[in-house]
Amino acid sequence: MTPAGLWSHAVMDRREFFRTLGGVVVLLTAEPLEAQQGSGASQAAPRDIAAWLHIGEDNVTTVFTGKVEVGQDIRTSLAQAVAEELHAPVSSIRLVMGDTDRVPFDMGTFGSRTTPFMAPQLRRAAAAMRQVLAELAAERWGCSPEAVTIEAGLVKGPAGKTATFSELTKGQRILKEIGESTPLARPEHWKTLGSSVPKANGVALVTGRHEFPSDIRLPGMLYGKVLRPPAFGATLVSADPSQAERIPGVTVVREGNFIGAAAPDEATASQAVAAIRAEWKLTPQPRAAELFDYLKKNPAPMEGFGGASRHVVGDVSQGLAAADHQLRQSYTVAYIAHAPLEPRAAVAHWENGKLTVWTGTQRPFGVRSELARAFGVSETQVRVIVPDTGSGYGGKHAGDAAIEAARLARAAGKPVKVVWTREEEFTWAYFRPAGVIEVTSGVRRDGIVTAWEFHNYNSGPAAIRTPYAIEHQHIEFHPARSPLRQGSYRALAATANHFARETHMDELAALVGMDPLEFRLKNSKDPRLRAVLAAAAEKFGWSRRQKASGTGFGVAAGFEKGGYVATCAEVSVDRTSGAVRVVRVVEAFECGAIVNPDHLRSQVEGCIVMGLGGALFEAIEFEDGRILNPRFSNYRVPRFSDLPQIEVVLLDRKDLPPAGGGETPIVGIAPAVGNAVFGAVGVRLRALPLVPHGLKT
């Protein structure tokens, strides 16, 4: 019996199978590789090399991962990870990402998990594959595996013998388990990791050859549009599609509250939707003006947050009694939009009962489950493919456009593309949660914080714990019923919690007349936090800063997702006009051993620029269930003219495992700017955005 036959018919489990065969097994099978990957609903990470890597006859190593590329450049960093352990050129590594029929199950691309979790998984698979190549070469040349070396993608043996990877594997699948303790290269010995390898598909992106989800086209494809309700929570009472159905080539679909049209071109689809006469029943909705009271008065169940929602150490009442000064303040954070470069887009195609969807999402397997539930089919009958996507920022977890396209495609009997307009993106996508944060604290005259009570309403528990050494703490997150649809955003609630915490720390420093940097260092025992504060302050010239009229300096620091950040900001305030300009930002960031310095620097800079919007002016305005500023003409995002001088200091800790760098660097900019405004004009700003219409002094 061949190994393939044994695999197909034996009743033993996978581990027993490997133990029985032992050694290196090249699986000779005619079954397509993709058919053996993402099928089924198992969430356990596969242990066999073939699930993650395949060396083709062209000597290209194909890597399979459920992670997706949304601009954070993990296509490059993961290729580096494999190349490092395989001892191969990065150019010989090709990634298949986010295709549920071809890659192992993955929860999604979020939470800065790719670098600390997926990269080590692929490194272990590559290291195991390298061992297999050495064993295959040793068998061919009649020597020990220890006599075989691999360098730059070439396998070398005694007496000058050489072989390429594909000459040894012959393009077949390698059937061997990845060892529990497969050794990996230490950061101090890295050759590929730790270097600024150029972007993997950079040429295709800058020349326009790359196809984003909104670029996908299939033969015979139609274009879809959806009739949107006039307000959130509206129910469709009746609809008359007769005029739309008279338009040549139009298919109108109604399922419950969903009603849309598919047509040969986008303009005709829009015309058809506009021709549908619909009656909606509206429900009362809160207004933006009453948002923060609403959040405090409308609690929601704690489901899904677990123990992260509450942290108590010591007794806050004792800490307050030991303080020379007490301070109680409230801070608020507005809803903001993700404003991705590419709005939601999907192309859906039904064929022989199977649904295939090309879409931009951070959770391909999650969207596969959504589609299966929506249409009452097995997940094995749904395939989700995610082309490299025009950004997500945490805003593309759900399959809204995918489900809409699939509904229309099923009714029309042809592939259908749905691309949201910018106004739809601003209105019907979910927002970063708004929140209210109340802080009560106590501090001694010498600057030691003795008590810390911190309550977050609605915005979330991410990074809610203080990094400062405070003896008495009570920290708690309180979920609330949100009047708007809300969800993940870059760094989750870490931005809100850092804004409140670092602003409050600045207020305490002012209360005792202490320098804000000195105050933070006095209350910190964490060497990593102290290191980024020192690095940022040194580069910024904190001790040498010169006070001038209308000029202020601010500092903020914190940690999240395994990374530490400190931000120093200089602002200029025009008291006459109220204009606030961020002049200079210095940010120090440490996330363990650095994988790709240039790309990490780009991530930090991108976080700072994005964070400026939420810090200064981004806010969703709403009333009666309607978004009042659903387009870029009245939703302010950072412009080139808003950008300060940005300097990034990267601390490379080769003694620590790499952590993600796409989220944590955003959290320091808002409090640093707010603290700098206080330094400039003595006005304390406790709400994000800080100056949506200029500073009122």
N, C-alpha and C positions, 0 to 999 in steps of 0.2 A: 504494500500500500504506500502511495506517495505521501509526503508530508501534507499536501493539500487534502488528500482523502482522509487522512487521520484527523485533520482539523475539522473536516465537515461532519464526521460520523462518531467520533469518540465522545463519551459522556464525561470524561474528566474535565476539571476546570482548567483555566488558563495556566495557573502556576504549576499544577501537576503536569500539564502538557510539556512545559519547558523543562521541568525536572526530569521527565521521562526521556526526552530527546537529548538534553544536555548540549553543551557546546554551541556552535554556530549553525543556524539553520537558514538556508536560503529557500524561501517559500516559492515554489514554482506553481503559479496559478494563472489561469486565463481571466479570472474575475477582475474587472477594472478596479484600480486602487480606490477611486472615489466611492465605490459601492460598499467598501469595507470600513468607511470612516464614520461619518456623522449620523448614521442611521440609529434609530432607537432613542430612548429617553434617558439612558443611563447618565448619571452625573459624576460617576467615578472616573478619575483621570486614568487613561490607559497606561499600562505598564510596559507594553512592547514598543520597541524602537519604531516599527513600521507605522504606528499611529501618528508619529510626529515627524519622521524623516524618511525620504526615499531618494536614493541616488540613481538617476536615470542613465540610460546608455550614452547620453550626451555629456556625461560627467557633471551635470548640474544637480545640486542637492536641493530638493524641494522640501520645504518646511510647512507643516500644517498647524495652524493655530486659529482658535475661535476669536482672538483679539482682532480689532479692526483699526484701520488707520483713518483718523479724523483730523490730521494735521499735527499731531504730537510727535510724529516721526518714529514710531515704534517699528515701522517696516525696516528702517535702517538699524536701529539698536538691537532688534531681535536677530537680524541677519548677522550683526557683529557677534552676538552671543554664540550663535551656532558656529560661525567661522573660527572663533577663539578656541573652542573645544575640539573642533574637527581638524584644526590646523590647516584650514583651507582659505583661499582668497574670498573676500566678501562678495566679489563679483560672480562667484560660482554658486551663490546661495539665492534661491528664489522662494518667496513666501506665498502660500495660498492662505488667505485670511478671510474669516467671516463667511464661509460657505458651509451651510449646515449639512450638506450632503458629503462634504469632503474632509471636515476638520473635527477633532474631538470636541465634545461638549465644553462650553465655557459660559460662566455666568454673565459675562459682559465686560466691556471696556470702560471701567469707572473706578473711582476710589484710588487712583494711582497704584493699581495692583499689577500692572504689566511688568514693570522692572523688578519688583521684589518677588513676584510669584511665577509669572510665565517665563521670564528670562532664565531663572534657575532650572525650570522644568526642561526647557529646550537645551540648555547647556548640558544637563545630565544625559539627555537623549543623544546629543552630539558626541559627548565623551564616550558613551557606550558604543556608538557607531564607530568611533575611532579604534576602540579595542577590538571590535569585530574585524575591521579592516586589517589590523595587525595580525589577528589570528588567521584570516584568510590568506594573507601574504606568507605567513610562516608555514602554512600547510602547503602552499604552492612551491615554496623555495626550500622546504625541508629544514627549516631552522626554528629557533624558539621565537615566540612573539616579542621577547625582550630584545632580540637582535634587529627588530624592525623599527624604523622611525618614520614619522610623517611630517613633512614640512611643505608649506605653500601648496597643499593639495596634491602632493606626490608622495607615494609610498616607496620607501627605500629599504633595501636589504643588503646582505653580505655580497661582497664581490661586485659592487656597483649595480646590483639589480634594482630595477624600478618598475612601478606599475601605477597606473591611474586608478582612481576609485572605481570607475565603471568597469575597468578591465577585471577587477576583482569581484564586483557584485553582479556584473553582467545585466544590470538593470532590474534585477529581481528584488522582491521584498525581503528584507532581513527580519527574520522571526527570532527575536531574542528579547528577554526582559531587561529593563533598565535596573541596575542594581540599587539596592536600598542606600548604599553609601558610595555611589560612584564618585571618585575624586574629581574635583574641579580645580582649574588653575586659580591660584591666589592672585589678588589684585596687583601685588608687587611684581608678578611675573607676566602680567597681561601683555600681549603684543597687538591685538586687534581691539579688544575692549579698552577703554580709557583713551582712545585716540579719536580725533575728529574726522571720522569717515564721512565722505560726502553723502548727501541725501540719495537714497536708493533709486528712486524714480524721478529725480529732479529734472532731468531733461524732458521727460514726457509732460511734466507739469508746466514748465515754462514755455514749451513750444505748443501747448494746447492739444497734444496727442492723447493725454489721459482722459478717459471718460468717467465723469462723475455720475452719480445716480440720475441726475436730471438730464444727462446726455444720452442715456441708454435708448436705443431705438430697435424695434423688432419689425420684421416684415408684416404688413397688414395692420400695424398698430393704430389704435384709436387714442384720442385724448379725452381725459375725463375732467369734469368740474362738479363740485358739490354745492347744493343750495344750503347756505348757512342760516341758522336762526338769527333773528334780530337781536337777541340777548342771551346771556347764559341762563340755563335752566328752562328755556322755552320748550314747549311741547307742540309738535305738529298736529294741528286739528284736522285740516283738510288740505288737499293739493289738487290742482287742475293742471295736468301736464299736456292737455290737448294741443295747445299752440306750439309747444316745444316739439311734440311728436310729429307735427306736420313738416318740420324742417328736414330736408333730405339727409339721410345717413345718420340720424340721431336715434339713440336708444336711451329711454328714460327708465330709471330704476328707483323704486321706492320700497324700503324695508324698514318698518317702524318709523322712527324719526329721521331716518336717512333718506334723502332724495337727491339724485344726481343725474348727470347725462354724459354719454360718451358720443363722440363725433369724430369725423375724419381729421379735423384740425382744432387747435385750441380756441380760435376765435369763434368757430361754430358751436363748440361746447359751451363757451361763455354765453353766447346768444341764446342757446337752448335753456340754460339754467335761468337766465333773466326772464324768459318767457313763461316760466312756471308760476302760476298764481297760487300762493300758499297762504294759509291762515294759521297763526301761531297763538298759543296761550302763554302769556308771560307770568312770571312769579316775582314777588318783591325781592330786591337784592340790596345789600348794604352799600353805602357810598364810601369813597376813599376818605372823606372827612371824618367818618366815624370808625375807621378801620381798627385803630389800636385799642379803643375801648371794646370793640366787638371781639377781638382776639382774646382779651382777658376774660370776657364774660361768657365765652362759648367754648368750653373745654371739649376735647375729643378723646377717644379711648387711647390708652398707652400702647396698643398693639404694635409690635414691630420694633420697639425701641429697647426693651429689656433693661438690663442693669446699667446701661450707659446713660440713663436718664436722671440718675440721682447719685450724689457723692457727698458723704458727710464724714468729717474728721473733727474730733474735738467737740467743743461747745461754743457756738458763735456768741452766745450771751456772755460767756466768760471772757472771750476775746474782746468784745465791745467794752466790757467793764474795765479791762486792762489798758484800754486806749486813752490817749490824751485828746484825740480828735475822732469824731465820727462823721461819716459822710454817706448820704443816701441820694442816689441819682437814678434817673430813668433814661434809657436810650432806645431809639426806634430805627427800624430798617424797612425801607419800602420794597414792594414787589419790583423786580426788574426783569426784562426780557433777555433771552439768550442771544438774540440777534445773530444767528449763525451766518456765515458767508453764503452758504447754500440753504435755501428753505427746504422743508421736507419734500421728498420726491420718491416715487415708486413706480415701477412697471410690473404689472401682474399678467401672468399667462397660465391659463388652464389647458391641460392636454392629457387626454385619457384619464381623467379623474385626479390628476396630480397638479398641484398649484406650485408655480415657481414665481418668486418675487425678487426683483432687484430693488434694493432700497438703501437709504442711508440711515443706519441705526447703530447704536452702541451696544445693543443686545440682540444679535441675530437669532439666538436660540429662544430668547424671550419673545421676540416677534413671531417666531415659528409657532410657539405655543398659543399666542394671541390669535393667529390666523386659524389654527386648528380648532380652537374653541368657537371662533366666530362662524365657521362654516361646518362644524360638526363632523370633521374628518380626523383621521389619525395624523399624528405629527410626522409619521413616515411618508405621508402623502403631501407634505409641504416642504419646499426647499426655499431657503432665504439666502440670497447672495448679496454681499455688501461690498460694492466697489469702494475704493478709497474716496472718502466723503469730505465735502467742504465744511468741515468743523462741526462740533456738537456741543461742547462746553457743558456736558451733562444734560442737555436738552433733548436728546434723541434716544431716549430709552424705550419709548412706546412705538407701536406700529400704526399710528393713525392713517398716514397716507397709504401704507401697504394694504390695510383693510379696505379703504375706500377704492383703491385701484382694483383689488380682487373682486369686490362686489360688482363693479361695473364690467369687469372682464368676464365674469361668469354669465351675466345677463346678455352681454353683447356677443359672446362666443368668439371674441378676438382679444389679443393683448391690448391692455389699456395702460396709458401713462397718466399719472396724476402728479402735478407739481404745484405746491401751494404758492400763492402769491405772497408778497411780503406782508400785506395786510392780514392775510389768513395766518401767517406765521406769528405775527404780533398778537393776534386775537385768540386763536384756538390752540396754540401750543401752551404748555404749562410754564409757570414763572418761577423765579427764585422766590422762596417764601419770604413774606414780610414778617416782622417780629417786634416784640416789645421785650426789653431786657432791663430788669431792675437789680441794682447793686447796692448793697449796704456793707460798709466796711469800717474798720477801726485802725488807727495808726498812732504809734508813739511819737513823741517829739524827735527822737533820734532817727526816725524814718522806718522803723520796723512795722510792717503791717501785721496786726494782731488778730483781725477777724475779716472774714470774706463770705458774704452771702450773695448768691448770684442766681437769679431766676429768669429763665428764657421762656417766653411764651410764643410758640409756633415756629420760630425760624429754624430750630433743630438743635440736636445735642453734639454735633461734630465740634471737636476742640473746645468743649465747654469747660473742661478742667483748667485751673490756673497752673502755669508752669512755675509760679513763684512759691517759695517755701513759707507758707502761712500756717500757723499752728491750728487755727480754728476755722473750719470751712463748712459751708452748706451750699451745695451747687445742685440745681435741679432744672430739668426741662419739663415744660408743660405743653403737651400737644393741644392745638386748638382747631376748631372747624374753620377752614379757610373759605372766604367768600369767592376767591378765584382759584382756578386750577393751579396747583403748585407741585414742584418736584425738584429733582437734583439740579444743581448748578455747580460750576467749577468751584471746588473746595467746600461744597455743601454749606452748612451753617458756620463753618470756621471763620468766614469773613465777618459775619454778624457778631459772633462771640469775641473775636479778637478786637473788633471795633469798640465794643462796650468795655471789655477788660482793659485794653491799652489806653483808652481815653480816661477811664476811671483811675488807672495807675498814675496818669499824668496829673489828674486833679488832686490826688493824694500828695504827690511830690510838691505841687504848688502850695498845698495846705500847710506843709511843714517847711517850706522854703528851701527845698533841695533840688539840685540839678536832676532833670528827668532820667538821664543816663545813669548817674550815680545812684539814684533811688532804685532803679531796676536791678542794678548789680548788687546793691545792698540786700535785696530781698530774693536773690537767686543763688541757688546752690548747684544748679545743673551746669556742668562744665561745657556742654554743647551750646546751651543758650548764651552763656557768658562769652563763648568764643565768637559767635556770630555778632553779638553786640559790640565786642571789641573790634572785630574786623570792619564792620560797617562804620563805626565811629572814627577809626583811624583813617579809612579812605575818604570819609566825608570831611574830616578835619573838625570834628565836633568840639574839641578843646580849643581850637583856634578860630572858631566862628566869630564874626564881627556883627554886632547888633546895629541895625540901621532902621530908620523910620519905615514902617510898612513891610518890613522883612521879618520873617519868623522861621524858626527851625523846630522840627519835631522828630521824635523817634518812637518806634514801636517794635515789638519783638514777639516771637511765639514759636510754637511747634505744632505739626500735624502731619499725618501720613508718613511718619518716620523721618521727616525733614525739619530743620530749624532755620528760621529766617529772622533777620533784623533789617529794618528799613529806616533810613534817615531822609528827611525831606526838607527842602527849602522852598518857601512860598513868598510871593509878593502880593500885597493887598493894596488896591487903590481905594482909599476911603471915600473918595468923591463918587466914583461910579459903582463901587461895591464889587468890582471885578477881582477875582482871585486867580492868580497864575502860579502853577507849580513850576518852579524854575529848575530844580535839580533834585534827582533822586539817586541815592546810593543804597544798594541792597546787597547784603551778604547772605548767602544761602549754602546750607550744608545738608547733603542727603546721602551721606556715606561715600563709598567709592564712586567716582564719576565715570559713567559709561562712555559718554561722548561730549566733550567739553563745549564745542561750538553749538551743538543742538540743545544742550542744557542751558547755555547762556540765552539762546533764542527763546526757550520756554520761560525763563525768568523775565526777560524783557517783555514778552507777550503778556504775561500775568500782570506786570506793572501797568502796561498800557490799558489792558482790559479793566483792571481794578480802578483806574482813574475815572472811568465812566460811572461806575457804581458809587465811587467816593464823592464825585463832584455834582453830577446832574442827572443820572439815569433814574427814572421812576415811572411806573405804570400809573396812569390816571384813569379812573373808572367811576361810573355812576349808573345806577339803574340797570346793572348787568351788561353794560357796554364799555368797551375800551375806548377811551377818548383820544389817545395818541398812538394809533396803530400803524404808523409809517415813519420812515427816517426823517421826513420833513418836520415832524413834531415830536420825535423821540430822539433825544440828544445822545449821541455816542462820541467818544473821543475823535478828534480830527488831528491832522498833522500839526495844525497850529496850536493844539493843546499840549503837545508833547514836550516834556522837560528834557534836560540833559540826563541821560540814564547811564549809570555806572554799576556794573555787576561784579561782585567779589564772590568767587566760588571757592569753597573750602573742600578740598579733596581728602576724605578720610578713608584711606585704603585699609584701615583696620576695622572698618564697619561695612556690612553688606549694603549694596546700592538700594536706595529707596526711590520712589517716583518723584518727578520734578515738575509735573504739569499743573499742580493745584496749589500747594502750600505757598509759593511765592506771591500769590495774589492777596494774602490776608493782611499784610502789613501796611499797604499803601494808604488805605482810608484813615486809620488812626494816626499814622505819621503825618498826613496832610492836615487832619483836624487839629492835631496838637501844634503843628506849625502855625496854623491860623491863629490859635490862641497866643502863641508867642509873638505874633506880629501885631495884633490889635487888642488882645485881652478878651476876646469874645470866645466863649466855650460853645462849640457846636456838638450837639448830642443826637443828631438825626442824620441818617443817610437817605438821600444824598445831602451833602453838606451845604452846597450853594447852588441849587438848581436855577435860581434867578438872580444870582449875585448875592454878596454878603450884605445883610441888613445890619448896620451898626448904629 
